[in-house]
């Protein structure tokens, strides 16, 4: 009889369901219960760097936009530092790097304002191109989906990013590229998430 | 001295796969391509940090956090409590737990829920708490009712409370559902049955905890939450 390993097992994931908003973003869903809604302000008022907006849709396998999803955002500041004890240093007062956004109940559109993150350290050596980490939950999604937003104007950094280069299918890498437009007050990056079908977004097992 | 390194990978034998046809909503919302396996970098081992300034002390009491003064929601009063641990049995302090649920009739306070059972004017249905220094948390609430939903024509969810937990890094992020011991709807629920492993279902089933019950007040249920553990190494590690 071999020895027994005493590790516990991770609690299993279950779908966030159709009413995730009342738990995680009640105010955004028109339900006033808490004094403080979490995740409304990602960068704070003192963050250095370029102010940007990111927006898009989430599209299912039939081409229909999701109107009941929630996205969480996790990003570094403009210096590439995360607001965490292992994040690589200090960040500006009020910079959290974390936020929540829900898809609009009528249109399905989502969007958030933040500052553009800087390059972050890669494993072992080198740098990761600027990116925003996303975690997506909704009815019909059994376990939260992890993906990353990269920026299409960071051509050089993207070309040597170890995660983008890890994706064997080069023709799928563009699904992680947010497209910049500057027709507005602040630059808008458009990022649509396709759960399946043509141009299915790359999702990661992190 | 040992140093913290990568998180243990998720065990695919305990989590649902993306496409589980008996849970119909998953069919069009599940990626068809395999996930790209990513070794932890600084982007994965970090995650948001919360403190007591983010929440209010009464947020974990669903019996009072939406009730009018001197009133309380209808239903069986319960305490849901437990510890948040990692797979190495280390407690996780100061981590944010958020819950949401239907009222005692099985109705959610959500504009998209049209079930004919009534809204309870004294019940909001959500709460949140930080674990204490020992990783312990508790909520007071009412036992949620079974909830009818569109899957098969006649589908009822077992009584359940949705639970969201952060842990110390973005790779520990987890949303799950807490079920209650003895509920006959558990084994026939298409969402529960997305889970491939009976032990994993048991781990989602809160157990009656008579020792923690408050006489003539509230029945307690114990629900421990386990998040991914972390490797340690004797060698310098760079993410």
Interface residues (C-beta under 8 A of the other chain):
Chain A: X6 X7 X8 X9 X10 X11 X12 X13 X14 X15 X16 X17 X18 X19 X20 X21 X22 X23 X24 X26 X29 X30 X31 X33 X34 X35 X36 X38 X60 X61 X62 X64 X66 X68 X72 X74 X76 X82 X83 X84 X85 X86 X87 X88 X96 X97 X98 X105 X120 X121 X122 X123 X124 X125 X128 X131 X133 X135 X137 X138 X139 X140 X141 X142 X143 X144 X145 X146 X148 X163 X166 X167 X172 X195 X196 X197 X200 X201 X202 X203 X204 X205 X206
Chain B: X8 X9 X10 X11 X14 X15 X16 X17 X18 X20 X23 X25 X26 X27 X28 X29 X30 X31 X32 X33 X35 X36 X37 X38 X39 X40 X41 X42 X43 X44 X45 X46 X47 X48 X49 X50 X54 X55 X56 X59 X65 X66 X85 X86 X87 X88 X89 X96 X98 X99 X100 X108 X109 X110 X111 X112 X113 X124 X125 X126 X128 X162 X164 X169 X170 X171 X173 X174 X175 X176 X177 X191 X192 X194 X195 X197 X199 X200 X201 X203 X204 X225 X226 X227 X228 X229 X238 X239
